[in-house]
């Protein structure tokens, strides 16, 4: 049996790399690609695939939101999530019967995921998978709702702000600095990784070992040495944030630079 498969990822290179690996696998045919959630929903409705490889972190509709929509449609493909950042998602995957892959995807791990899908294609197992997928989406949605408010220490008090108000988070002199349009303060978290785990990974990008930015709060992108960039942010000081070489590629692809 051929698994008719669709790959969904907002990064073209990631789509192409995963599609290449899938086309090398036995019993798999990639019948389409989608670059965002709405396009994925349209293609799945039109082509009715057996399997969808679904990126978790996408602008607009996240992978979990797309999966929730699958559950309301007549076409209900099996889903394998692909993720690079969300530790909360990984915790959820570990206790649910839904598979996931970590970026960069390794051929041997992909083969394991495909074998698991092929073993669970009976109608009864598909119904169970749908229930587990629904549980997973609900669990992750609950975890993500905990990220909506962030405490910022300003002087001797803590101010609660909506996460989407944060412009950037930086590690400066061993302190975690958080800046919004109206205030600047510090976090009680010890590392940037801890802060980032409580923020939406589709919006808050680690662009440097010392900086996490709200990608929606970038005012200007300035070319820098060695094809790198400086980000001018939308705070009152128009703070300049460097983008490290390892993160420049993702920025270029996302913003079509």
C-alpha positions, -999 to +999 in steps of 0.1 A: +000+000+000+013+034-010+010+061+017-002+093-001+016+120+019+016+158+022+044+179+038+034+211+056+061+236+067+065+274+063+101+270+054+106+259+018+140+242+024+125+221+052+097+210+030+120+200+002+144+181+025+116+162+041+099+155+008+132+142-005+136+118+024+100+106+020+105+099-017+134+077-009+113+056+015+095+025+004+057+027+000+055+065+003+044+090-024+045+128-017+014+142-035+017+178-023+033+204-001+018+234+018+035+264+032+010+274+059-021+262+077-048+275+054-031+260+023-027+227+042-064+225+050-073+232+013-049+206-001-060+180+024-096+186+015-088+183-022-064+154-022-075+133+009-040+121+018-033+091+041-006+110+060+004+146+068+038+157+081+028+188+100+052+215+113+043+227+147+057+262+146+040+282+118+029+318+116-009+322+116-023+288+122+000+265+142+003+229+135-019+220+164-046+244+152-044+228+118-047+193+134-078+204+153-094+214+120-086+180+105-107+165+133-137+184+122-134+175+085-144+144+066-108+138+055-089+128+086-053+118+076-028+104+101-006+132+114+031+131+123+042+164+139+076+179+131+091+203+157+123+220+165+115+241+196+085+234+217+095+215+248+059+215+261+049+198+229+075+171+233+062+164+268+028+160+254+039+137+226+057+114+250+024+105+268+002+102+236+000+078+208+008+104+181+043+104+165+066+133+162+099+141+145+126+165+156+143+189+131+166+183+114+148+150+105+170+120+104+163+092+078+163+064+104+139+082+127+116+090+097+116+053+088+104+044+124+076+069+121+065+055+088+066+020+101+044+030+130+019+047+107+017+016+085+010-006+115-019+015+126-040+019+095-071-002+104-103+017+110-104+009+147-068+021+152-076+052+131-105+060+154-082+056+184-055+078+168-082+105+162-091+104+199-054+106+210-048+135+185-077+154+200-064+148+235-030+160+225-043+192+209-063+199+240-033+193+262-010+215+242-037+243+239-040+243+277-002+246+280+000+274+255-028+293+273-004+295+303+020+316+281-004+345+276+008+364+307+044+371+317+057+386+349+083+414+346+101+427+376+102+465+376+119+479+407+104+461+437+072+451+420+061+426+394+040+437+364+019+412+344+019+418+307+004+399+277+031+379+260+024+395+226+034+429+241+070+418+246+093+432+220+125+414+229+142+395+257+180+397+262+207+383+284+227+413+297+253+410+325+238+377+338+203+392+340+173+385+317+160+418+304+124+420+290+113+450+270+078+460+260+065+492+243+057+507+277+082+493+302+115+474+307+124+451+335+139+417+344+127+382+347+132+357+375+140+330+350+177+320+351+182+314+313+168+326+280+158+290+273+135+291+303+119+323+292+115+311+256+098+279+267+070+300+281+066+320+248+050+311+215+079+297+194+061+307+161+064+344+173+094+345+195+126+336+177+161+330+192+181+351+167+213+351+188+226+333+219+218+364+240+186+376+223+150+364+217+128+387+195+092+390+188+093+386+150+062+408+147+080+437+165+109+441+141+108+476+126+138+474+103+163+449+090+198+463+084+224+443+063+256+437+083+290+421+078+293+387+062+257+387+050+244+389+085+217+413+098+209+438+126+173+440+137+159+474+147+131+468+172+099+488+178+107+499+213+112+536+222+150+533+218+149+514+184+172+488+200+195+470+176+196+433+180+223+412+161+214+381+142+239+353+145+251+335+114+234+303+124+200+320+126+203+342+095+191+315+071+157+311+088+152+349+089+160+352+052+136+324+043+107+337+064+110+373+053+120+364+017+153+385+019 
